[in-house]
Amino acid sequence: MKQSSLLWNYGVVSPTILAAILGVGVSAIATEVDSAQTTASIAVPANPDNETFAPPTLIAQLPNQSGDSSDEILEQINHYSNETNALDQVTNVSQLRDVSPGDWAYEALRSLVERYGCIAGYPDGTYRGNRAMTRYEFAAGLNACLQQIERLIAGTDGVDEGDLETLQRLIQEFEAELATLGARVDNLEGRVAFLEDNQFSTTTKLSGEVIFGLAGVAAGEDANGNDIDNVTIFGHRTRLELNTSFTGEDVLRTRLQAEGLGSLTEQTITPEGDLFFAGATDSDVVIDALLYDFPLGENTRVVIDANAGASDDFASTVNPFLDGDGASGALSRFGTRHSIYYYLDGAGIGINHAFGDKLELSVGYLASEAADPGEDNGIFNGPYGALAQILFKPTDKLDIGLTYIHAYNRDTDTGSRRSNFRSFTEDEDVLGNAVPTSSNSYGVEVSWRLSDRFALGGWAGYTKTTTLSTLGGQIDRGDLDIWNWAVSLAFPDLGKEGSVAGILVGMEPKVTDSSVNLPGFSTEDDDTSLHIEAFYQYQLTDNIAITPGIIWLTAPDHDSDNKDIVIGAIRTTFSF
């Protein structure tokens, strides 16, 4: 006999029994897996694919004994654990607020409640009688109802003999499912026990990331017509990160980093085209990031940065497919995020507050020399940046950011040398001293996912930088107007799920107007350089990605006397 017709016949013979089985299918799972609940997973907030405040889940590795992956098994634990949040035993059918006397199964449910006490609801007081269920849920519900009937038999009330016969036939038909469900629960209990005995820590997750970078200048000439040294470099950026959670909603992040890949700026004579993952070459291990991220109420998160903080610790950079903090997405600093975000780094505090699903406000203050007690340093007297940003989310696929940043004695290390006026004047050939500066930056950022396989993004920004001293008359106090913009195209899951291709065209920061007088040197960029970048990040495995890319700079340093520069790079990212 087919199972569907058999179940129908059972329903005709005994609607009470059929409703019992259908009614308790979901909630009875709690009975089967209650003992499997554990603290096997530790929720810790983090910063994946630029979702800054969504807390990731720490799941330790378990031995695979049944062919399922550990993640799938632990997902089942979480699923079953969620089901255990049902109401206590319903004693009156009126407790189920979505069940009314006009429902076709009302009498059956009422009978089950009053005669057998075999019905439970959801935490919100609903029964959800139209919800579909799996055969495993059906088997679990049947088993729970049988246990209730066994208790009744052992008591004094007794059970209808016809109902017992029907249940016996159902037991025989679903014997295999019941046995399988029991075996799966036993397997889960064994894996949870193994996790508890072998986990790294009950509060801390260890993760790592290693970048191997190969890069070089393929072509280019300086203003004197000399070929740029096209030495190829190969190095790494290595990170080990400890994320510790004390409440399940907070995170103390300690990141160790060693850099062994130098910047190409010496060859290209301009910060334009510099790689995001390049830095020092000594491979010394340092504490690169140290922060504490915690909730304040339901909609607010607070981030306290003690070292190497950045704007993306507490604010979205509105560039989800290209901003991978150097490990994924764009290869260059300019392509990774809007240049004005680089006016912030160091130690300080950031706050993000969500006004529902459509609006976020982020504010923060970071000082790059906060720990230095020397003159003109410290958290308030030294270089700093302060950010305020409003993020609009009209739809799930469109993000629009409006950003304001005030900075003191800070540069972005993108764009022309003139746009980085403070560090540029440290050049001994120009002056030999850094000029104190104050800047105000305004930016708009957009990310629009037009489809699952195509996204349009970009930004535009304006910075007004003011010099604050004349340094003995050598430099007249004045202002610089600095502009930058970019348009990007991203193609998620191109070729393989998890892969992404990207194209970006933009103008790195350029001084369009200047009232600063620097003896023997123009402080204004007369020409326009374009930054053209293309990359393809191929996700070889879940933990290995290979990203070849090319960066083309026209009129480098916004100077048409400089010949175009082409930079090639291959980045391989290992994560664990």
C-alpha positions in Angstrom: 0.0 0.0 0.0 1.4 3.5 -0.8 2.3 5.6 2.2 0.1 8.5 1.1 -3.1 6.4 0.9 -2.2 4.6 4.1 -2.0 7.9 5.9 -5.2 9.1 4.5 -7.0 6.0 5.7 -5.5 6.5 9.1 -6.9 10.0 9.1 -10.4 8.8 8.1 -10.4 6.1 10.8 -9.0 8.3 13.5 -8.7 12.1 12.9 -7.4 12.4 16.4 -4.3 10.3 15.8 -3.6 12.0 12.4 -3.8 15.4 14.0 -1.6 14.3 16.8 1.1 13.2 14.5 0.9 16.3 12.3 0.6 18.6 15.3 3.6 17.6 17.3 6.0 16.8 14.5 8.1 20.0 14.8 7.9 20.6 18.6 8.7 16.9 19.4 12.1 17.2 17.9 13.0 18.9 21.2 12.4 15.6 23.0 14.8 13.7 20.7 17.7 16.1 20.8 17.4 17.9 24.1 20.4 16.0 25.4 22.5 17.1 22.4 22.4 20.7 23.4 25.8 22.1 24.2 28.0 25.2 24.0 29.6 23.7 20.9 29.4 27.0 19.1 30.5 30.4 20.3 29.0 33.5 18.7 31.5 36.2 18.2 31.0 39.4 16.3 33.3 40.1 13.4 33.9 41.9 10.0 33.3 39.4 7.0 32.8 40.7 3.4 32.5 44.1 4.9 29.5 43.4 7.0 31.1 45.1 9.9 28.9 44.3 12.8 27.3 40.9 11.9 28.6 38.4 14.5 30.2 35.3 13.0 29.7 31.9 14.6 32.7 30.0 15.8 32.4 26.3 15.1 35.2 23.9 16.0 36.1 20.9 13.9 34.7 17.5 14.6 35.6 14.1 13.2 33.3 13.1 10.3 31.8 9.7 11.1 28.8 9.6 8.8 29.9 11.4 5.6 28.3 14.7 6.6 30.6 17.7 7.1 31.1 19.1 10.6 29.4 22.4 9.6 26.3 20.5 8.4 26.2 18.5 11.6 26.6 21.6 13.8 23.9 23.3 11.7 21.6 20.4 12.6 22.4 20.9 16.3 21.5 24.6 16.0 18.4 23.8 14.1 17.2 21.2 16.6 18.2 23.5 19.5 16.0 26.2 18.0 13.1 23.8 17.9 13.4 23.3 21.7 12.2 26.8 22.3 8.6 25.7 22.0 5.9 26.5 24.6 5.2 24.3 27.6 2.5 21.7 27.2 -0.7 23.3 25.9 -3.6 22.6 28.4 -6.3 24.3 26.4 -6.7 24.7 22.6 -7.5 28.3 23.1 -3.8 28.9 24.0 -3.0 28.5 20.3 -3.9 32.0 19.0 -3.9 30.9 15.3 -6.3 28.0 15.8 -10.0 28.8 15.7 -13.2 26.7 16.0 -13.7 27.1 12.2 -10.5 25.2 11.4 -11.1 21.7 9.9 -8.8 20.1 12.5 -10.0 22.1 15.5 -11.9 19.2 17.1 -9.0 16.9 16.6 -6.6 19.3 18.2 -9.0 19.9 21.1 -9.3 16.2 21.6 -5.5 15.7 21.7 -5.1 18.5 24.2 -7.8 17.3 26.5 -7.4 13.6 26.2 -3.7 13.1 25.7 -1.8 16.3 26.4 0.2 15.7 23.3 0.4 19.2 21.7 2.9 22.0 22.0 3.1 25.4 20.3 5.7 27.9 19.3 7.1 30.6 21.6 4.8 33.3 20.1 1.7 31.3 21.0 1.0 29.9 17.5 0.5 26.4 16.3 1.3 26.9 12.5 -0.9 24.1 11.4 -0.1 24.7 7.7 3.6 24.3 8.1 5.2 21.5 5.9 7.3 18.9 7.7 9.9 16.3 6.8 9.6 12.6 7.3 12.1 12.8 10.1 9.9 15.4 11.9 6.9 13.2 11.3 8.8 10.3 12.9 9.9 12.4 15.8 6.3 13.6 16.4 5.0 10.1 16.3 7.6 9.0 18.8 6.8 11.8 21.2 3.1 11.0 21.0 3.8 7.3 21.7 5.7 8.3 24.8 2.8 10.3 26.0 0.4 7.4 25.4 2.7 5.1 27.3 2.6 7.4 30.3 -1.2 7.4 30.0 -1.3 3.6 29.8 0.8 3.4 32.9 -1.7 5.7 34.7 -5.4 5.2 35.3 -7.0 7.0 32.3 -6.4 4.4 29.6 -6.4 4.8 25.8 -8.9 3.9 23.1 -8.0 0.5 21.7 -8.7 1.6 18.1 -6.2 4.4 18.5 -3.6 1.9 19.8 -4.0 -0.3 16.8 -3.6 2.6 14.4 -0.5 3.8 16.2 1.0 0.3 16.0 0.6 0.2 12.3 2.2 3.7 12.0 5.1 2.5 14.1 5.7 -0.4 11.8 5.7 1.8 8.7 8.0 4.5 10.1 10.3 2.1 12.0 13.2 2.8 9.7 12.9 6.6 10.1 12.6 6.3 13.9 15.8 4.2 14.0 17.6 6.6 11.7 16.6 9.6 13.8 17.8 7.9 16.9 21.1 7.0 15.3 21.6 10.6 14.1 21.0 12.0 17.6 23.5 9.5 19.0 26.0 10.5 16.4 25.5 14.2 17.2 26.0 13.6 20.9 29.2 11.8 20.2 30.5 14.6 18.0 29.6 17.3 20.6 31.4 15.3 23.3 34.5 15.2 21.0 34.3 19.0 20.4 34.1 19.7 24.1 37.2 17.6 24.8 39.3 19.0 21.9 38.2 22.6 21.2 40.8 25.3 21.1 39.0 27.4 23.7 35.5 27.8 25.1 35.7 31.5 24.5 38.2 32.1 21.7 38.4 31.4 18.0 41.7 31.3 16.2 41.8 32.1 12.5 44.6 32.9 10.1 45.3 34.5 6.7 48.5 34.4 4.6 48.9 36.4 1.4 51.7 35.6 -1.1 52.1 38.6 -3.4 54.1 38.8 -6.7 54.2 42.2 -8.3 56.2 44.5 -10.5 56.2 47.5 -12.8 55.8 46.2 -16.4 56.3 49.6 -18.2 56.7 53.3 -17.5 59.0 56.3 -17.7 59.6 59.2 -15.3 59.4 62.9 -16.2 63.0 62.8 -17.4 62.3 60.0 -19.9 64.2 57.4 -17.9 62.7 53.9 -17.8 61.3 53.0 -14.4 63.1 50.2 -12.7 60.9 47.2 -13.3 62.2 45.0 -10.5 59.8 42.2 -9.7 59.1 41.7 -6.0 57.7 38.7 -4.1 56.6 38.7 -0.4 53.8 38.0 2.0 51.4 39.4 4.6 50.7 37.0 7.4 47.9 37.4 10.0 46.8 35.4 13.0 43.7 36.6 14.7 42.2 35.7 18.1 38.5 36.5 18.5 37.4 36.1 22.1 33.8 36.5 23.2 32.7 36.8 26.8 28.9 37.1 26.4 28.3 35.6 22.9 27.6 39.1 21.5 30.9 40.9 22.1 34.4 40.3 20.7 37.9 41.1 21.8 40.0 40.9 18.7 43.8 40.5 18.9 45.6 40.3 15.5 49.2 39.5 15.0 50.7 40.5 11.7 54.0 40.2 9.8 54.6 42.0 6.5 57.3 41.1 4.0 56.3 42.9 0.8 57.5 46.4 0.0 55.7 49.3 -1.6 56.2 50.1 -5.3 56.1 53.9 -4.7 59.9 54.2 -5.0 59.6 52.9 -8.6 56.4 54.7 -9.6 57.4 58.0 -7.9 53.7 58.4 -6.7 51.4 56.7 -4.3 49.0 56.0 -7.2 48.6 52.3 -7.8 50.1 51.2 -4.5 49.0 47.7 -3.4 46.8 47.5 -0.3 48.6 44.4 1.1 52.1 45.9 0.7 53.9 47.4 3.7 57.1 46.7 5.6 59.7 44.3 4.4 61.3 43.1 7.7 58.6 40.4 8.5 58.6 41.5 12.2 55.6 40.2 14.1 53.6 43.0 15.6 50.1 43.5 17.2 48.5 44.9 14.1 45.0 45.3 15.6 43.6 45.3 19.1 39.9 46.2 19.7 36.9 45.4 21.7 33.5 45.4 20.0 30.3 45.1 22.1 26.6 45.9 21.8 24.9 48.8 23.6 21.2 47.9 23.5 19.7 46.2 20.5 20.7 48.6 17.7 24.0 50.1 18.8 27.5 48.7 18.6 30.6 50.3 20.2 34.1 49.6 19.0 37.1 50.6 21.1 40.4 50.5 19.1 43.6 50.3 21.1 45.9 49.9 18.1 45.8 50.1 14.3 42.1 51.0 14.1 40.5 51.9 10.8 37.2 53.3 9.5 35.9 49.9 8.5 36.0 48.7 12.1 32.7 50.6 12.8 31.5 52.1 9.5 30.7 50.5 6.1 32.9 51.5 3.3 30.1 50.8 0.8 32.3 48.7 -1.5 31.4 45.1 -0.6 32.9 43.3 -3.6 36.2 45.3 -3.9 37.0 46.0 -0.2 38.5 42.8 1.2 41.0 44.5 3.4 43.7 43.5 0.9 43.1 39.8 1.1 40.2 39.7 -1.5 38.7 42.1 -4.0 40.7 44.9 -5.4 44.5 44.8 -5.4 45.3 48.5 -4.9 44.6 50.9 -1.9 42.6 53.2 -4.2 40.5 50.4 -5.5 39.8 48.9 -2.1 37.8 51.9 -0.7 37.2 55.6 -1.0 40.4 57.5 -0.4 39.0 59.8 2.3 38.6 56.7 4.6 42.4 56.6 4.9 42.4 59.9 6.9 41.5 57.7 9.9 43.7 55.2 11.7 45.1 54.5 15.2 43.5 54.3 18.6 40.1 55.6 19.6 36.4 54.8 19.5 33.7 54.2 16.9 29.9 53.8 17.3 27.4 52.4 14.9 23.6 52.8 15.4 20.9 51.2 13.2 17.6 53.0 12.8 15.7 49.9 11.6 16.7 48.2 8.4 17.0 51.3 6.2 19.3 53.7 8.0 22.6 53.5 9.9 24.6 56.3 11.6 28.4 55.8 12.3 30.6 58.2 14.2 34.2 57.7 15.3 37.5 59.3 16.4 40.9 57.7 15.8 44.4 59.2 16.7 47.5 57.7 15.0 49.9 58.7 17.8 47.6 58.2 20.7 50.2 56.2 22.8 53.0 58.8 22.3 53.4 61.1 25.3 55.7 63.4 23.3 55.0 67.0 22.3 52.2 67.5 19.8 51.2 63.8 20.1 48.8 61.8 22.2 45.1 61.1 21.6 44.0 64.8 21.3 47.2 66.8 20.5 48.6 64.6 17.7 47.4 63.5 14.3 43.7 62.4 14.3 40.7 61.8 12.2 37.0 62.1 13.1 34.2 60.6 11.0 30.5 60.9 10.7 28.6 58.8 8.1 24.9 58.2 7.3 24.2 55.0 5.3 20.9 54.7 3.5 19.6 51.3 2.5 16.5 51.9 0.3 16.4 48.3 -0.8 18.4 45.1 0.0 20.5 45.7 -3.1 21.2 49.4 -2.8 23.5 51.2 -0.3 24.2 54.9 -0.4 26.7 56.5 2.0 27.2 60.2 2.9 30.5 60.7 4.7 32.2 63.6 6.4 35.8 63.4 7.9 37.8 66.1 9.7 41.5 65.3 10.0 44.6 66.9 11.4 48.1 66.2 10.1 46.9 63.2 8.1 47.4 62.0 4.5 45.7 59.2 2.5 48.8 57.8 0.8 46.8 57.7 -2.4 46.8 60.1 -5.3 49.5 62.5 -6.4 52.4 63.6 -4.2 50.8 67.1 -4.0 47.5 65.8 -2.6 49.6 64.2 0.2 50.9 67.6 1.0 52.1 67.0 4.6 54.2 64.0 3.8 55.3 65.4 0.4 56.9 68.4 2.1 59.0 66.0 4.2 61.0 65.3 1.0 64.5 66.8 1.5 64.5 68.0 -2.1 61.5 70.2 -1.4 61.7 71.5 2.2 62.8 69.0 4.8 60.0 69.7 7.2 56.4 68.6 7.4 53.8 71.3 7.3 50.9 71.1 9.9 47.6 70.6 8.0 43.9 70.5 8.7 41.4 69.0 6.3 37.7 68.5 5.8 36.5 65.8 3.5 33.1 65.1 2.0 32.2 62.0 0.1 29.3 60.0 -1.4 29.5 56.3 -1.9 27.2 53.9 -3.8 26.9 50.2 -4.2 24.0 48.8 -6.3 23.6 45.1 -6.9 21.6 45.1 -10.1 21.4 41.3 -10.2 23.0 38.3 -8.5 25.8 38.4 -11.0 26.4 42.1 -11.5 27.0 45.1 -9.2 27.7 48.7 -9.9 29.6 50.9 -7.5 31.6 54.0 -7.1 32.3 57.2 -5.1 33.2 60.9 -5.4 35.0 63.0 -2.8 36.2 66.5 -2.1 38.8 67.5 0.5 39.9 71.0 1.5 43.3 71.0 3.1 44.6 74.0 4.9 48.3 74.6 5.9 48.5 75.8 9.5 51.9 77.5 9.6 54.4 79.3 7.4 57.6 77.6 8.7 59.7 80.8 8.8 58.2 82.3 5.6 59.2 79.4 3.4 55.6 78.4 2.8 52.7 80.8 2.6 49.7 79.6 4.5 47.0 78.5 2.1 44.4 76.0 0.9 44.4 73.0 -1.4 41.2 71.7 -3.2 41.5 67.9 -3.7 39.1 65.8 -5.7 38.8 62.1 -6.4 36.2 59.7 -8.0 35.8 56.1 -9.2 33.3 53.8 -10.9 33.5 50.1 -10.4 31.8 47.0 -11.9 31.8 43.7 -10.1 30.8 40.3 -11.3 30.2 37.9 -8.3 30.4 34.2 -8.8 31.8 34.6 -12.2 33.1 31.2 -13.4 32.7 29.6 -9.9 30.8 30.3 -6.8 32.8 32.6 -4.5 34.9 34.0 -7.3 34.6 37.6 -8.4 35.8 39.8 -11.3 36.2 43.5 -11.0 36.9 46.6 -13.1 37.5 50.0 -11.7 38.2 53.3 -13.4 38.8 56.5 -11.4 40.9 59.5 -10.6 43.1 59.3 -7.5 43.2 62.4 -5.3 44.2 65.4 -7.4 44.9 69.0 -6.3 42.7 71.0 -8.6 43.4 74.4 -7.0 46.0 75.7 -4.5 46.8 78.9 -2.8 49.9 77.5 -1.1 53.2 78.9 -2.3 56.1 76.5 -2.2 59.4 78.0 -3.5 60.5 76.5 -6.8 57.6 74.1 -7.0 54.0 74.1 -8.1 51.5 72.9 -5.5 48.7 72.3 -8.0 48.3 69.2 -10.3 48.0 70.5 -13.9 47.1 67.3 -15.6 44.8 64.3 -14.9 45.8 60.8 -14.3 43.4 57.9 -14.6 43.6 54.7 -12.5 42.4 51.7 -14.4 42.3 48.4 -12.6 41.1 44.9 -13.5 41.3 41.7 -11.5 39.8 38.2 -11.3 39.7 36.5 -8.0 39.4 32.8 -8.6 38.2 30.8 -5.5 40.2 27.6 -6.0 38.9 26.1 -2.7 37.0 27.4 0.3 40.4 28.4 1.8 42.5 29.3 -1.3 42.0 32.2 -3.7 44.2 33.3 -6.6 43.9 36.8 -7.9 45.8 38.0 -11.0 45.3 41.7 -11.8 46.7 44.7 -13.7 46.8 48.4 -12.8 47.3 51.0 -15.5 48.1 54.6 -14.6 47.9 57.2 -17.3 49.9 60.4 -16.7 51.2 59.2 -13.3 51.3 61.8 -10.5 48.8 63.8 -12.6 51.6 64.9 -14.8 51.5 64.3 -18.6 55.3 64.5 -18.8 55.3 61.1 -17.0 54.8 58.1 -19.3 52.0 55.6 -18.5 52.8 53.0 -15.9 51.5 49.4 -15.9 51.7 47.3 -12.8 51.1 43.6 -12.7 50.3 41.5 -9.6 49.3 38.1 -8.6 47.9 37.6 -5.1 47.3 34.2 -3.5 45.3 34.2 -0.3 45.3 31.2 2.2 42.7 31.4 5.0 42.1 29.0 7.8 
